Every structure is written in C-alpha cells, then in structure tokens.
C-alpha cells in the first residue's frame, strides 16, 4: 500500500464551480460542520480527518457556483495564493462547456478549448512553485453515451486536464470515468437530475475517485 500523499499539517484548498461549492461558508469555506458545504469536499474532509487524525489536515472549500476558468483567474490571488495551500485541487470546466449548450447565442460567455487550456495552464504554472502537490479533476457530464453532443464536448475538455496533469506532474482524478463505471448500473438521473449536479451518491463517487488519487487507505488502523 502506498503512503497517502498528504502529510502532517498540510493545507488542501479545493477550488471549482457549483459541484465544489455546494453551499460552503463565505468568504472562506473553512471550519466546522457546514462550512465545507454538502458535497464531495465535505466527504473528502470527513474521511481524511477521521482516518488520519494524526496529520492535522486542513481542508478549505473555495468553490463558487457558476464559475468558469475565467472566473477562477479573476479571483486566484485572493482565493488561492493568499491562502497559501500546500496542496491544491482544481475542478473546472463544466460551465465552460455547458454555456455553449444552454446559452448557445451568448457567444461572449463561451469559453473555447484553446482559451480553457491556456488559462488553466497559466493558473497551474503560477501556483506550482508554492505547492507540495497539485490535483487536477476532469469536468464531467453524467451521460453514458459518449456520442452525446455535450458529453463529447466535455470529454475534449477532460482530455486537456489529463494532458496538463501529465505535463505538470499532478495527480489526476478522472471524474468522467468514475461516473461511467457507476452508470453501467444506475441511470444518470438517479445520480444527478440534470446530469451535472449530483446528489450525495454522486458526490460520493467524486470523493472516492479523489481519495484514490492521493492513495487514501480505507483499511488504515488508527
């Protein structure tokens, strides 16, 4: 069994859109009870802090509903760099793709693949020097048919995340693949009514995939 990647007193900041936000506290999602929201970030924190209490890990949720990579760029200094994380997790891209489908005529809010890759990589390069580790999570669409137009487009953005993870030595969370395995048995609407915003079972899928990426040990004895 590999050693879990996070270490003593590490601070993990998790940033993204509504899937990360999930009603977290403002201005900083840090503290007890509901401050981390009711999604995968809270599940990850609960499992890490209960299984590895000796590490004194700090988990901070900085998701904001509706965000795209442009929005992350605008708040990066305050919401990431100023918090001085040891570890950083980024999951962004769902809205970058979704706006192209639910607002097809609002061209100004569309974020093409090239802009998405350029802006995301700039954030990575800007932040890497102060980090012990980086975790990149692909965007997802809970649709098992890969030729669905939105799912196909989401996979293109997910491929960018995979490429950047490999290029920059980041841990990768392939959220789409995690959902693909579950939707072999469960209809997508049972995980997320709109195939984007999961219920607790869908957030557990995300949390499990995240924990696997950092070598979390489910069988660890205290």
Secondary structure by P-SEA (a helix, b strand, c coil): ccccccccbbbbbbbbcccccccccccccccccccccccaaaaaaaaaaaaccccbbbbbbbccccccaaaaaaacccccccccccbbbbbccaaaaaaaacccccccccccaaaaaaaaaaaaaaccccccbbbbbbbbbcccccccaaaaaaaaaaaaaaaaaaaabbbbbaaaaaaaaaaacccccccccccccccaaaaaaaaaaaaaaacccccccc
